[in-house]
Amino acid sequence: MDIIADILFKDVVTDTDPEEVELQCCANEWFYPEVTKTMPEIHVSIVPPPEAPQAPVKPFTADDPFESWDAEQLIPVPLLAPFSLNPQPQPTKPAPISKPRPIYVVSDLHLGDGGPRDNFAYMSNGHREDEFIAFLNFVEEQNGRLIIAGDLFELWQSNVSRVLTLRERLLDRLAAMEAIYILGNHDADLLYFCTRVNSNCWLSHPFFGTMRTEHTECINDRSFHFIHGHEVDHYCAGDNPGLGRIAAIYSGLREDRNGSPLLNKYKTVEAKSIGRFERLSNFIRWLCGKPNRTRTMNQGLRDYIRKDEYDVLVSGHTHRAGQFWSKKEGSLPIYNAGTWAEGTCSFVVISPGGSVGIFDWIDDQPEPNTTRIEI
């Protein structure tokens, strides 16, 4: 302590004229001798420490319990931490453990530019976006997370910049929810943006920070894999325009001529137009002894989950919500989230425990969907 006091005192008076320094301190058996010995030219006067005011203390007795004392009768005692040249960091409280959250999966919204090719804009008499906002409110009320399993945008029939600027309000909401965005075939034009190290150099909106081609999570010791599903569709796989994109452009031209994506209350122009391609393709495949396109895709998803050793697979693409089922194997851990671009809106829910359910969004409420998709 003598050495520490000597060093500290010299640091204080380094830039001061010693003849003009007058130090007042309390009498101390180690500090006073060290000061006069080290720097005799310093005049030190000893001032006794002031006496602290004494407050009356009322003794504690059994007849006068502590709870009955007046606040004025209590003497506050400040707690002073001991002085240290090397103070130790104070321990911090551990971060609270976050509670597991359910996951909500939607797919195939096909957000367009608001014109006659935009199915999403015309559905529910023009109120489909309001229905989707109500669904997002529900997800937040349930403390849920959101995954978009592809085809969020309709970029095969629309201008990219026009679609994104028109949906800015919705993108803001999805970004605030930190939604995970998986690319599909109709928004594959964004593919090489998400493969860059910093995609925000091209797409600065924070929503695109979670953009990816696939996603995997471990939930209750089971591996859940999320894709769009076009990966097993040879008409739409890859990033180059193929037969699927040509069919979409053709149906878009028919929608322009119709002035709306809807033929009537129950059928869309796209369903009729692409249906012709489907029938022609299936007929050719039948002649060649091959299964039709739908069965081929479903079998591809089953092989996909077996090959990559995932426990559960969730996808979209076909617009048909349901759980896969096989006559030989029964229910399979493969689920389709459906679409929001047709009459019925659907989604998949994964509980924190790993159980999976499929629901339709009807009148701003979830309704169970028990559809089985046979392989």
C-alpha positions as CSV (number, residue, x, y, z in Angstrom):
1,M,0.0,0.0,0.0
2,D,2.9,2.5,0.7
3,I,4.2,2.1,-2.9
4,I,0.7,2.5,-4.4
5,A,0.1,5.7,-2.4
6,D,3.5,7.1,-3.4
7,I,2.8,6.6,-7.1
8,L,-0.7,7.9,-7.0
9,F,0.4,11.1,-5.1
10,K,3.2,11.8,-7.6
11,D,0.8,11.4,-10.5
12,V,-1.5,14.0,-9.0
13,V,1.1,16.8,-8.5
14,T,3.2,16.2,-11.7
15,D,1.9,19.4,-13.4
16,T,1.6,21.5,-10.3
17,D,4.1,23.9,-8.6
18,P,5.2,22.0,-5.4
19,E,5.7,25.2,-3.4
20,E,2.0,26.1,-3.9
21,V,0.6,22.7,-3.1
22,E,-1.1,22.3,0.2
23,L,-2.5,18.9,0.9
24,Q,-5.2,18.4,3.4
25,C,-5.9,14.9,4.5
26,C,-7.1,12.8,7.4
27,A,-4.4,11.6,9.8
28,N,-3.3,8.2,8.6
29,E,-0.4,6.2,9.9
30,W,0.9,5.1,6.5
31,F,0.0,7.9,4.1
32,Y,1.4,11.0,6.1
33,P,5.0,9.6,6.6
34,E,5.3,8.5,2.9
35,V,4.3,11.9,1.6
36,T,6.7,13.9,3.8
37,K,9.6,11.6,3.1
38,T,9.1,11.4,-0.6
39,M,8.3,15.1,-1.3
40,P,9.4,17.2,1.8
41,E,8.7,20.5,0.0
42,I,5.0,19.7,0.2
43,H,3.2,21.2,3.1
44,V,0.8,18.8,4.6
45,S,-1.7,19.9,7.2
46,I,-3.7,17.3,9.1
47,V,-7.4,17.8,9.3
48,P,-9.4,15.4,11.5
49,P,-12.2,13.6,9.7
50,P,-15.6,15.2,10.2
51,E,-17.9,13.4,12.6
52,A,-20.9,11.7,10.9
53,P,-24.2,12.9,12.3
54,Q,-25.7,10.3,14.6
55,A,-29.3,9.5,14.2
56,P,-31.3,8.1,17.1
57,V,-31.5,4.4,17.0
58,K,-34.4,2.7,18.4
59,P,-33.6,-0.7,19.9
60,F,-35.4,-3.7,18.6
61,T,-37.6,-5.5,21.1
62,A,-40.1,-8.2,20.8
63,D,-42.8,-5.8,21.8
64,D,-41.9,-3.4,19.0
65,P,-41.4,-5.5,15.8
66,F,-39.4,-4.1,12.9
67,E,-42.5,-3.8,10.7
68,S,-43.9,-1.1,13.0
69,W,-40.9,1.3,12.7
70,D,-41.2,4.6,11.0
71,A,-39.1,5.2,7.9
72,E,-37.4,8.2,9.6
73,Q,-36.0,5.9,12.4
74,L,-34.1,3.8,9.9
75,I,-30.5,4.6,9.2
76,P,-29.5,3.9,5.6
77,V,-26.1,2.3,5.3
78,P,-24.4,2.7,1.9
79,L,-22.5,-0.3,0.6
80,L,-19.2,0.7,-0.9
81,A,-17.3,-1.7,-3.2
82,P,-13.6,-2.1,-2.2
83,F,-11.1,0.0,-4.2
84,S,-9.1,-2.0,-6.8
85,L,-6.7,-1.0,-9.6
86,N,-7.9,-4.0,-11.5
87,P,-11.6,-4.3,-11.1
88,Q,-13.1,-7.6,-12.0
89,P,-16.1,-7.7,-14.4
90,Q,-19.4,-8.2,-12.7
91,P,-21.2,-11.4,-13.5
92,T,-24.1,-10.9,-15.9
93,K,-27.4,-12.6,-15.7
94,P,-27.8,-15.5,-18.2
95,A,-29.9,-14.8,-21.2
96,P,-33.4,-16.1,-20.8
97,I,-34.0,-19.4,-22.6
98,S,-36.3,-18.8,-25.6
99,K,-39.5,-20.8,-25.7
100,P,-39.8,-23.1,-28.7
101,R,-42.2,-21.6,-31.3
102,P,-44.5,-23.3,-33.8
103,I,-43.7,-23.0,-37.5
104,Y,-46.3,-22.0,-40.1
105,V,-45.5,-22.9,-43.7
106,V,-47.3,-21.3,-46.7
107,S,-46.5,-21.7,-50.4
108,D,-47.5,-20.5,-53.9
109,L,-48.9,-17.0,-53.3
110,H,-47.9,-15.9,-56.8
111,L,-47.9,-12.2,-56.0
112,G,-48.1,-10.4,-59.3
113,D,-48.4,-6.8,-60.6
114,G,-52.1,-6.4,-59.9
115,G,-53.1,-6.8,-63.5
116,P,-55.2,-9.5,-65.3
117,R,-52.5,-12.1,-64.8
118,D,-52.4,-11.7,-61.0
119,N,-54.4,-14.5,-59.5
120,F,-53.6,-13.3,-55.9
121,A,-55.0,-9.8,-56.6
122,Y,-58.3,-11.1,-58.0
123,M,-59.1,-13.9,-55.5
124,S,-61.8,-13.3,-52.8
125,N,-63.2,-10.4,-54.8
126,G,-60.0,-8.6,-54.5
127,H,-59.6,-9.2,-50.7
128,R,-57.0,-12.0,-50.8
129,E,-54.3,-9.7,-49.4
130,D,-56.5,-8.8,-46.5
131,E,-57.0,-12.5,-45.8
132,F,-53.3,-13.1,-45.8
133,I,-52.7,-10.1,-43.5
134,A,-55.3,-11.6,-41.1
135,F,-53.4,-14.9,-41.3
136,L,-50.1,-13.2,-40.5
137,N,-51.8,-11.6,-37.5
138,F,-52.9,-15.0,-36.4
139,V,-49.3,-16.4,-36.7
140,E,-48.0,-13.6,-34.5
141,E,-50.7,-14.1,-31.9
142,Q,-49.6,-17.8,-31.7
143,N,-45.9,-16.7,-31.3
144,G,-45.3,-18.5,-34.5
145,R,-42.5,-18.4,-37.1
146,L,-43.2,-18.2,-40.9
147,I,-41.6,-20.1,-43.7
148,I,-42.6,-19.4,-47.4
149,A,-42.0,-22.5,-49.4
150,G,-41.5,-21.0,-52.8
151,D,-43.4,-19.1,-55.6
152,L,-44.1,-16.1,-53.4
153,F,-43.9,-13.9,-56.5
154,E,-45.2,-14.4,-60.0
155,L,-42.2,-13.4,-62.1
156,W,-42.9,-15.7,-65.1
157,Q,-45.8,-13.4,-66.1
158,S,-44.9,-10.0,-64.6
159,N,-42.2,-7.4,-64.5
160,V,-39.9,-8.0,-61.5
161,S,-39.5,-4.4,-60.4
162,R,-43.2,-3.7,-60.7
163,V,-44.1,-6.7,-58.6
164,L,-41.7,-5.9,-55.8
165,T,-42.6,-2.2,-55.6
166,L,-46.3,-3.0,-55.6
167,R,-45.9,-5.4,-52.7
168,E,-43.6,-3.2,-50.6
169,R,-46.1,-3.0,-47.6
170,L,-46.4,-6.8,-47.5
171,L,-42.6,-7.2,-47.8
172,D,-42.2,-4.8,-44.8
173,R,-44.5,-7.0,-42.8
174,L,-42.7,-10.2,-43.7
175,A,-39.3,-8.7,-42.9
176,A,-40.6,-7.6,-39.5
177,M,-41.6,-11.3,-38.9
178,E,-38.2,-12.5,-40.0
179,A,-39.9,-14.9,-42.4
180,I,-37.7,-17.5,-44.2
181,Y,-38.1,-17.2,-48.0
182,I,-37.4,-20.3,-50.1
183,L,-37.3,-19.7,-53.9
184,G,-39.6,-21.7,-56.2
185,N,-39.8,-21.9,-60.0
186,H,-42.0,-18.8,-60.6
187,D,-39.5,-16.6,-58.6
188,A,-36.3,-18.4,-59.9
189,D,-35.2,-15.2,-61.5
190,L,-34.0,-14.2,-58.0
191,L,-31.8,-17.3,-57.7
192,Y,-28.4,-15.9,-58.3
193,F,-29.1,-13.0,-56.0
194,C,-29.4,-15.4,-53.0
195,T,-26.2,-17.3,-54.0
196,R,-24.1,-14.2,-53.7
197,V,-22.2,-13.7,-50.4
198,N,-24.0,-10.4,-49.9
199,S,-27.4,-10.5,-51.7
200,N,-28.3,-7.1,-50.3
201,C,-26.0,-5.5,-52.8
202,W,-28.7,-6.3,-55.3
203,L,-31.8,-6.4,-53.3
204,S,-31.5,-4.0,-50.4
205,H,-34.9,-4.7,-48.7
206,P,-34.3,-6.6,-45.4
207,F,-36.8,-9.3,-46.4
208,F,-34.4,-10.8,-48.9
209,G,-31.8,-11.4,-46.2
210,T,-33.5,-14.8,-45.5
211,M,-33.8,-15.8,-49.2
212,R,-32.5,-19.3,-49.9
213,T,-33.1,-22.4,-52.1
214,E,-33.9,-24.8,-49.3
215,H,-34.0,-24.9,-45.5
216,T,-33.5,-27.6,-42.8
217,E,-34.2,-27.6,-39.1
218,C,-34.0,-30.1,-36.3
219,I,-37.2,-30.2,-34.3
220,N,-37.5,-32.7,-31.3
221,D,-34.6,-34.8,-32.7
222,R,-36.2,-35.0,-36.2
223,S,-34.8,-33.4,-39.3
224,F,-37.4,-31.2,-41.2
225,H,-36.5,-30.2,-44.7
226,F,-38.3,-27.5,-46.6
227,I,-38.2,-27.0,-50.4
228,H,-40.6,-25.7,-53.0
229,G,-40.9,-29.0,-54.9
230,H,-40.2,-28.0,-58.5
231,E,-36.8,-29.8,-58.0
232,V,-38.5,-33.1,-58.9
233,D,-40.6,-31.6,-61.8
234,H,-38.6,-31.9,-65.1
235,Y,-40.9,-29.3,-66.7
236,C,-39.9,-26.6,-64.1
237,A,-36.6,-27.6,-62.6
238,G,-33.6,-25.5,-63.1
239,D,-33.2,-21.8,-63.6
240,N,-33.6,-21.7,-67.4
241,P,-37.1,-21.2,-69.0
242,G,-38.5,-24.6,-69.9
243,L,-41.9,-26.0,-70.9
244,G,-43.4,-25.0,-67.6
245,R,-42.5,-21.3,-68.1
246,I,-43.7,-21.4,-71.7
247,A,-47.0,-22.7,-70.5
248,A,-47.3,-19.9,-67.9
249,I,-46.6,-17.3,-70.6
250,Y,-49.2,-18.8,-72.8
251,S,-51.8,-18.8,-70.0
252,G,-50.8,-15.2,-69.2
253,L,-51.7,-14.1,-72.8
254,R,-55.0,-15.9,-72.4
255,E,-55.6,-14.0,-69.1
256,D,-54.9,-10.7,-70.9
257,R,-57.5,-11.5,-73.5
258,N,-60.0,-12.5,-70.8
259,G,-59.3,-9.3,-68.8
260,S,-59.0,-11.3,-65.6
261,P,-57.3,-14.5,-64.4
262,L,-60.8,-15.9,-63.6
263,L,-63.1,-17.6,-66.1
264,N,-65.9,-17.8,-63.5
265,K,-66.3,-18.2,-59.7
266,Y,-64.8,-21.7,-59.7
267,K,-62.2,-21.9,-62.5
268,T,-59.2,-19.9,-63.6
269,V,-57.8,-19.3,-67.1
270,E,-54.5,-20.8,-66.0
271,A,-56.1,-24.0,-64.8
272,K,-57.9,-24.4,-68.2
273,S,-54.8,-23.5,-70.3
274,I,-52.3,-25.5,-68.4
275,G,-54.7,-28.4,-68.2
276,R,-54.4,-28.8,-71.9
277,F,-50.7,-29.1,-71.7
278,E,-51.1,-31.6,-68.9
279,R,-53.4,-33.8,-70.9
280,L,-51.2,-33.8,-73.9
281,S,-48.1,-34.5,-71.8
282,N,-49.8,-37.3,-69.9
283,F,-51.0,-38.9,-73.1
284,I,-47.5,-38.9,-74.6
285,R,-46.1,-40.4,-71.4
286,W,-48.8,-43.0,-71.4
287,L,-47.8,-44.0,-75.0
288,C,-44.2,-44.3,-73.8
289,G,-45.2,-46.4,-70.8
290,K,-44.3,-43.8,-68.2
291,P,-46.4,-42.5,-65.2
292,N,-48.0,-39.1,-65.6
293,R,-46.4,-35.9,-64.4
294,T,-48.2,-35.7,-61.0
295,R,-47.3,-39.3,-60.0
296,T,-43.7,-38.8,-61.2
297,M,-43.4,-35.7,-59.0
298,N,-44.9,-37.4,-55.9
299,Q,-42.6,-40.4,-56.3
300,G,-39.7,-38.0,-56.7
301,L,-40.5,-36.3,-53.4
302,R,-40.6,-39.7,-51.7
303,D,-37.2,-40.6,-53.2
304,Y,-35.9,-37.2,-52.3
305,I,-36.5,-37.7,-48.6
306,R,-35.1,-41.2,-48.7
307,K,-32.0,-40.2,-50.5
308,D,-31.1,-37.3,-48.3
309,E,-32.2,-39.0,-45.1
310,Y,-34.6,-36.3,-43.9
311,D,-37.2,-37.3,-41.4
312,V,-39.9,-34.9,-42.7
313,L,-40.3,-33.1,-46.0
314,V,-42.5,-30.0,-46.5
315,S,-43.1,-28.6,-50.0
316,G,-45.5,-26.8,-52.3
317,H,-45.5,-26.4,-56.1
318,T,-48.5,-28.5,-57.0
319,H,-51.1,-26.2,-55.2
320,R,-52.7,-29.2,-53.6
321,A,-52.5,-29.3,-49.8
322,G,-52.4,-32.6,-48.0
323,Q,-50.3,-35.4,-46.6
324,F,-48.7,-38.1,-48.8
325,W,-50.1,-41.6,-48.5
326,S,-49.1,-45.0,-50.0
327,K,-51.1,-48.1,-50.1
328,K,-48.1,-50.1,-49.1
329,E,-46.6,-47.8,-46.5
330,G,-49.6,-45.8,-45.3
331,S,-49.1,-42.2,-44.2
332,L,-45.8,-40.7,-45.3
333,P,-43.9,-37.8,-43.6
334,I,-44.3,-35.6,-46.7
335,Y,-46.6,-32.6,-46.6
336,N,-47.8,-30.1,-49.2
337,A,-48.7,-26.5,-48.0
338,G,-51.1,-25.9,-50.9
339,T,-51.5,-22.4,-52.3
340,W,-53.0,-18.9,-51.8
341,A,-53.5,-18.2,-55.4
342,E,-56.7,-20.3,-55.9
343,G,-60.1,-20.6,-54.2
344,T,-58.9,-22.3,-50.9
345,C,-55.9,-21.1,-48.9
346,S,-53.9,-23.7,-47.0
347,F,-50.9,-23.9,-44.8
348,V,-48.8,-26.4,-42.7
349,V,-48.2,-26.1,-38.9
350,I,-45.3,-27.8,-37.1
351,S,-45.6,-27.8,-33.3
352,P,-42.5,-27.4,-31.1
353,G,-42.9,-31.1,-30.3
354,G,-42.6,-31.9,-34.0
355,S,-46.2,-32.9,-34.8
356,V,-47.5,-31.7,-38.2
357,G,-50.9,-30.6,-39.2
358,I,-52.5,-29.2,-42.4
359,F,-55.1,-26.5,-42.3
360,D,-57.3,-24.3,-44.6
361,W,-57.7,-20.6,-43.9
362,I,-61.5,-20.0,-44.0
363,D,-63.3,-16.9,-42.7
364,D,-60.1,-15.8,-40.9
365,Q,-60.0,-19.1,-39.0
366,P,-57.9,-22.3,-39.4
367,E,-59.9,-25.4,-40.4
368,P,-58.3,-28.9,-40.4
369,N,-57.5,-30.4,-43.8
370,T,-57.3,-34.2,-43.9
371,T,-56.6,-34.6,-47.6
372,R,-54.4,-37.6,-48.5
373,I,-52.2,-37.3,-51.6
374,E,-51.8,-40.9,-52.9
375,I,-48.5,-42.0,-54.5
